[in-house]
Amino acid sequence: MVEKKVCVTNEIGLHAKAASKFLNDAVKYKSNIEFIKDDKNYNAKSIISILSLCAHKGCELILRCEGEDEQIALDNLSELIESRLDY
């Protein structure tokens, strides 16, 4: 299991379009992927779960990956959250 603290940099947070883009990348990995916010776990391969985070710009989350491709998933998905969700 690997995890990293990430900060949402997207101007309007993890809204529907950004959450969908994240989900499309997350489902490519075999690992279990989740966000942790305020001591609650959220399935990062579920659009409903991602949206229920209510993650706004500047929100800090823990991104946790566990499985055979956990490190590459963590590296790619953390970079996506921190720099590539703006349109």
N, C-alpha and C positions, 0 to 999 in steps of 0.2 A: 504494500500500500504506500502511495506517495501522495503528498498534498502540498498545496501552496496557497498563500494568501494572495488574492487578486483584488484589484480595485476596478470598478466599472467606470470606464472613461467616456462611454457613449453619452452624448448630450441629453438624451431623454431616457437613459437607462435601458434595462432589458425589457423593452416594450415588445409587442407582438412580432414585428418584422425582425428585430435583432434576436429575439428568443428563437425564432424559426431558423434563422441563419446558424445560430449556435447549435441547435438541435440537429440540423442537417449534417454538421460536422461530427457531433458527439456520437451519433448512431453508427458511424463508420468504424468505431473502435469496439473491440471485444470486451474490454474492461468495464466493470461497473463504474459509473461516474456519478458523483453527487456534489451538490453545493451544501455548505453548512453556513447558516446565518442565525445568529442569536440562539445558538445551541440546538437548532433544529436542522434535520437533514432533509434535503430536497433532491429527488431523482432528476439528474441533469439530462436524462433521455426521455423526459415527459414534458410536453409543452405546458400542460396545466401546472405542473410542479414548478417549472421555471417562471411562469407568470406569477405564481403565488408568492414568489420571493419578494415581489415589489422592490426590486433592486433599481435604485435611482443612480444618477451620476454621483460618483464619489463613494458609493456603497462598497464596503469591504466584505468579501466573501472568502470562505475557504473552498477551494476546488480540490476534491479528493478523487483519486483514481485507483482502482484495484483490479489487477488481472494481468494477463500476459503481455499486453501492450501499454501498461500503465504509464511508463515514463514518457513515451512519445505522445500519448494522449494528453498528459498533463502539460507538456511543453507546448504543444500546438494549441490546445484549448485555452490555456492561460494567456497566450499571446493574442488569440482571437478576442478574448474578453477585454484585454487591456489596450488593444490598438486597432482592431480591424472590424468593429461592429458599426462604425459610422457609415452613413451612405451619402 
